Amino acid sequence: MTSVRQDESVRPTRRDEVAAGGSELIGGPIGRHALLGLSRLTPVRVIALVAIGMFALGMVQKLPCYNGGWFFGATTQYTHACYSDIPHLYAGRGFADGLIPYFDRLPGDMQYLEYPVLTGLFMEVASWMTPHGGGIQEREQIYWLVNAGMLLVCAAVIAVCVARTHRRRPWDGLLVALAPAFALTATINWDLLAVALTAAGMLMWSRSRPLAAGVLIGLATAAKLYPVLLLGPLLMLCWRSGTWRAYGRCLTGAVAAWLVVNLPVMISYNGAGFHLREGWAKFYTFSQERPIDFGSVWLLISQRTGNPLENANLYATLLMIVGCAGLGLLTLYAPRRPRFAQLAFLVVALFILTNKVYSPQYVLWLIPLAALARPRWRDFLIWQACEVMYYLGIWMYLAYTGSGDKHQGLPLEGYQLTIVLHLLGTLYLCAVVLRDILMPERDVVRRDGDDDPSGGVLDHAPDVFALGQAHQVPRHAAHFEGPPVRWGAVRE
């Protein structure tokens, strides 16, 4: 296998046929004698500008709703596929009335805000920047614009972090910047906050700064629950490589950051002692009690069989536990230690596939991880096509159910087909990543001479514990042969 200079940036137009074909729109692949590095438009800056441009296009796609679809007509926001939670929850969760999340009780059945604390703070800050004069419709429009501006910053951070995580592969950040599902779903909800913190945490880990990585993962978990899953793959990878000190620092930072954000809201004192605040616990009780909902495999099974699946929580939990155990064994058994980004993608994908609900914006969780785990345009676009079909399918189905006898939109069978497409697209990308782990010579990142560029202290670290036979990779080597490390071997 041809070795690649370690300081040479990998150019996707030379190694990816889809990227090479797409580059014809701007003049074709970079030539051998192209003068690189002489412009202020570095790859990271180009990717950030592209991400901002795509985000802006996503905002334009929401114009039919901004101009009335969110406020007039029951189905307009669905037929134009421009729905967003943000304007609806401005009044629905008490921000228009100046209520304080987690402390003030909401009118109606919800009682308290059902979002984690850091996301609630994000929503509250946006409400502070929203003028309180004028009609409610105008205020909801401004609230959406303020949130969109804040989320735009998150989108740029995500693209930049992905571009910088793999030092020699900055152009992989274009996968994030140009992802159609990213632009379509970016302003549906507040998920980009957690995604940005997670991407920043992975960047810090890749730079061998485990404490900073842990702090960012802890903050991300305070904004959305899924980032805590990344601590599982790190545990197994650090076990295999014996880098326990780095994992301890990461875990300490994550726990400390999460507590700093949550403790002021979690605990209250009423004169009889400290107790858990009901408003803080709402997110966790709501997640536990939430029934089977849109997009999940459990909804598909329930609708096709007529069985309400009252034990869906138990089934989902068991599948998640079994899947995580399988990933743990895979980490220890694989012929070469998996890359951090590969396992991070797989564990979050497992959570999405087994969850009781799949909201369209959940795809944002996976896009940066997919770009790092499998930076191959063909596979990425196949998956994205399935996600776009699901995005359109759920809104067309809601238009169908909300249009009465007119039946405008997609009937139940069509919506079920889009769920299947989403599941198959995600499973396809998982299968490709699994194949790369079991056959590391097929991994496009390692094929270019790297070991684990997102791994930080794990990059080129020798194994101290592995099941079966593993292959050591000499530092700065581009091949896959090496002396076997037997079960329980100790680093020399």
N, C-alpha and C positions, 0 to 999 in steps of 0.2 A: 504494500500500500504506500502511495506517495506521501511523504511527510510534508507538512505545511509549516512554514516559518511561524514561530510563536507570536511574533510582533506584527504579523500581517493580518489585516482585517479581512474577514471572509465576505466575499461579494456574492449575494444570492443569485445574481443574474448569470454567474458562471457555473453554479452548481444546482440550480433549480429551474427546470424547463418552464414551469408556469411563470416564475418571476421573469425569466428571460423573454418569454412571449409577451407578458404584460408591459415590459420595458419598451417594446416597440412603439407604444403610444407617446413616449418622450424621447425617441431617437435611438432606442435599442440598448443592448447591454454595454457596460463600461468597457472600453477597449484596453488593450494591454499597455498602451503608451499614454493613457489618460493621466493628466496632471491632477492628482488628488491631494487634498489637504491645503490647497492654496486659496480656498474660498472661506468666507465667514459662515457659509451654510454647511456646517458640519452635519454628519448623519443624525446626531441627536437633535439638532435644531430643526432640520428638515422634518423629522418625525414629529416633533412637537407642533410645528406649523400645520402638518397634515392632520394631526389629531384635532387641533382647534378647528380647522376647516370642516372636517367631517362632523364634529360636534355641532357646528353652526348649521350644517345641512340637516342634522337631526332636529334642530330647533325649527327650521323652516318647515319640516314635515309636520310639525305640531300646529302650524298656523290655522288650519280649519277649526281646530278645537279652541285655540286662543281667541279666535274671532267670534266664538259663539258656541262651538260644539260642546264645551264643558258646561255650558249654562242653559242652553235652549235645545230641546229635542232629546228624547231618551236615547236615541241610537246614533246620532250624528258622530259622537266621539268614537263609536265602534266601526261604523261604515268607513270612516276616514282613517281608521287605525292610528289614532293620535291620542289615546287615553293617557292620563297621568293622575296619580294619586295626589300630587302636590297641591293643586288648587282646591281639590275637594276637602282635604284634611286641614286646610288653613282654618276653615270655619268648623269642620266636623270634630276637630280635636282641641278646640278652645283657643287657638292662637289669635283669632280675630277678636276674641273677648278679653285678651290679656291674661288668660289662665296660665299658671305655672305648671309645666309637666311634672308628673309624679307627686306633686304636693296638693294641687287643686283637683277635686273630683269633677269629672265631666258629666254633663247631662246625658241621659240615655243609658243604654245597656253597657257600653264600653267601660264606663266609670273612670278609667285612667288611660294614659297614652301607652300603646302596646309596642313600643320600640325600645331598644336598649338605650342606655343613658347618653352615650356620646352622640348617637343619632338624634336623640331628643334635644340635646344642646344645640346641634347643628340647625334643627328646625326652629328652635327658639331664637337663635341669633338672626336667622333669616327674617323672622317675624319682627324683630326689633328694627330691622332696616326697611320694613314695609310701612309706608305712611298709613296712619289710621284714619285719615280723612277720606271722604268720598264714599261711593256705594260699595257694597260687598263684592260685586263682580270686578270692579276696577281694582280693588285691593287684592283679590285672588289672582288676577293677572299679574300684578306687580310682584306678589309673593312668588309666583312661578318664575318670573324673570330674575328675581334676586337669587332664588335657589339655583336656577340654571347658571348664573354667573359663578356661584360658588362651586357648583359641580363641574363647570368648565375647568376650573383650576385643578380639581381632582383628576379630570381626564388627562390634562397635560402632564401632571405628575406621574400618572400610571404609564403613559407612553414613554416618558423620559426614563423612568426607573427600569422598565423592561429593556429599553435600548442600551442601558448602561450595565445591566446585570451580567450579561455575557460580553466581556470586554471586546472580544474579537468578532462578535456578531451583532453590531449595533443595528443593522438593517432589519433584524427580526422584529424590531419595534414597529415596523410598518404593518405587521400582521394585526397588531392592536389598533393602530391608527386608522387603518382602512377597513376594519371589520364592520360589515353592514349591520350586524345585530348590535354592535356597540353604539352606533349612531342612533339606531331606532329606539333603544331602550334606556339611554343614558339619563333621560329626565322623567322617567316613569315614577321613580322613587328615589330614595337617598342612598342606594347601595354603593355608589361610587366612592363615598367617604371611606367605607371599610375596605374597598378594593384598593384605593390609593395607599392607605396605611399598610395593607398587606404587601403591596408591590414594593413600598419603601423598606419594609422589614426584610423582604427577600434580598433587596439590593444591599442592605447592611450586612446580612449574613454572608453574601457573596464576597464582601470586602473584609471578611474575618473580624467583624465587630458584633459578636454574639449578644452582648448586653444591649446595644442599641437595637438590634434586630428583635430581641425579646420585648423591649419597651414598645416598639411599634406594633408587634403582633398583639400585645396586651391591649393597646389602644384600639386596634382593629376589632378585637373581640368585644370591646366595650361599645363598638358601633354596630356589630353584627356578629352572630354566634360562630359562623363557619370558620373564621381564621384560626380559632383555637385548634382545629384539626391539624394544622401544620406542625404542631408540637409532637404529634405521633410519629410521622416520618422522620423528623429530626432525632427523636429518641432512638429509633431503630438504626439509623445511619450512624449516629454517634456510638451506639453499642457496637456495631460492626467494626468501626474504625478506632474505638477506644478513646474518643475525644470527649470524655465525660465532663471535663472542666468547662469546655465551651457550651455544652448543653446546659450545665448547671447555671451558668451566667445568663443564658437565654431564658431559661425557665424562671429564674429569679426576676429578671426584668419584666417578663410578661405578667407574672402574678402581681408584682408591685404596681405596674402601670394600671392594670385592671382595677386593683383595689383603690388606688388614688382617685380614679374616676367614679367608682361605684359607691365607696363607703359613705361619702357625704349624703347620698340619696338613699342608700340602702337602710341605714340605721337611724332610728329616731328615738327620742327620750320623752316619755309622757308623765314623769314623776314617779311611776311605779317601777321604772327600769327601762333598759334598752329593748327595743323590739324591731322586727323586720317591717319596713314600711310597705304597705299594701301596693302603693303606686309603683314602687320599684319592682316588685315581684310580678306585676301585670304581664310583662313580656314573657316570662317563663311559664306562668300559668296559662296564658293565651296560647303559647306554642304547644303546650301539653294537651289542652282541651280542644284545640282547633280540629274540626272534622276533616275528612278527606276532601280535598279541594282540587281546583283546576290543574291540569297538566301532569298529574302524578300517575304512576303506573297503577296505584290503588284505585284511583277514580276509573281508569280504563277497565280494570278487572270488575269493579263493582257495577259499572254500567253494563258490561257485556254479560255478566252472570246474574244480575239482579240481586246479588248479595251485598248488603250495606257494609260488610267488613268492619264490624264494631271493634275488632282487635287490631286495627291497622297500626296503632302505636306500637304494640308488641311485635308485630311482624316486621315493621320498619326497623325497630331497635335491634332485633335479632339478626336481621340481614346486615345491618351496619356493623355489628360486632363480629359476625363471621367474615365479612369483607375485610375489616381492619386486621383481623387475625391472619387472613390470607396475604394481605400486603406485608405484614410483619415477617411471615415466613419467606415471602418472595425477596424481601430485602436481605435476609440472611442467607438465602439459598442461591440467589442469582450468580452467574459465573463472574460477573463484575459488579461492584457495588453500584446500585442504581443512582442516577443523578437526583438531587434534591427536588428539582422542578418536576421530574417525572412522577415521583411519589406524591408530591403536593397536588398535582393535577388529578391523579388517580383517587386520592382520598376525598377530595372535594367533589369529584364527579360521582363517587360512590354515595356520598351524602345526598347529592341532588337526585340521583336515580332512585334512592330508597325513601326519599322524603314524602310526606303526605300531600305536599303541594309543590307545584313548580310555577312560580310567577314568571312572566316573560323576562323580567330584568335579572333573574338569577343567572342568566347566561353571562352577565358581566363578571361574576365570580371566576368563571373558567377561562375567559378570553386571555388575560395575561399569563395564566398558568399554561394554557395550551401553546401559546407562542414560545414559551421557554421549554416546554416539554417536547414538542414535536414541531419545530420551525420548518415546516414543509408546506408550501402554498397549496398544493393539490388537496392534501388531507384536511387542512384548515378550512378551505373553501367548501369542501363537501359538507363538513360539519356546519359551517355557517349557513349554507343553503337550507339545511334541515331546520335550523333555528329560525331563520326568516320565515319559512313556511309555517312553523308553529306560531310565531308572532302574529302573522296575518290570520291564522286559523282561529286563535282564541277570540280576537276581536270580531271576526265575521260570525262566529258562533254566538257571541253575546248579542250581536245585532239581530241574529235570527231569533233568539229567544225573547228579545225585547221589542220586536216589531209586530207582535200580535199575529193577526191573520194575514198580514202582508208577506211574512216569511222572507224578509230580506236578509241575505247572509248565507251562512254555512250550516246545514243541518247537523244533527248529532253525529251521524256516521262519518261525515267529512271532518268534523272536529276530532273524532277519535283517530282518524287517519293521521292528522297532524301530530297528535300525541305520539303515535307509533314512529313517525318520522323523527321527532325530537329524541326519542329513546334510542332508535337505531343509529342516528347520527352521533350521539354521545358515546354509545357502545362501540361504534366503529373507531372513534378516535382513541378510546381506552384500549381497544385491541391492538392498535398500531403502537401505542406507547408500551404496552406489555411486551409486544414482539421485540421492540428495541431494547428492553431490559434483558430479555432472555437471549437475544442475539445482538449484542452490543455493536457488532460490525455493521448493523443496519441503521444505527443511530446517526443521524446526519450531523449532530454536534460532535460526537466522538470521531466520526469519519474524518473530520477536519483537523484532528490532532489534539483536541482537548480531552480532559478527563471529566471534571464536573465544575464548569465555570461559575455555576450558581452555588457551589458547595462551600465556598470559603475555606474553613479549616479542613473540610473533607476533601478538597481538591488534591488529588495525588497522594492522599494519606494511605498508608498501608493498612491492611486488615489485621485485626487482632482476634476476630471471632467470625467464623463463617461456617455454614452448614454445607457438607459435600466438598466440592473442589471449587475454589475461586482462583482467579488469575490476577496477580499483581500487575500494576502498570507502572513501569519506570517513569520517574518524573521527566516531563517534557517529551515523552515518547508518543509516537503516533500509531503504534501498532498494538495488537491485542494479545500477543503472546507474552507469557511470563511464568515465573515459577509458581506452582500451586501452593495455596495456603490451606492446610488441612483444618478440619473441625477443631475449633478451640485453640488455633495457633496463636502464639504470642508475638507481638512486634519485636523485632530485633533492635 
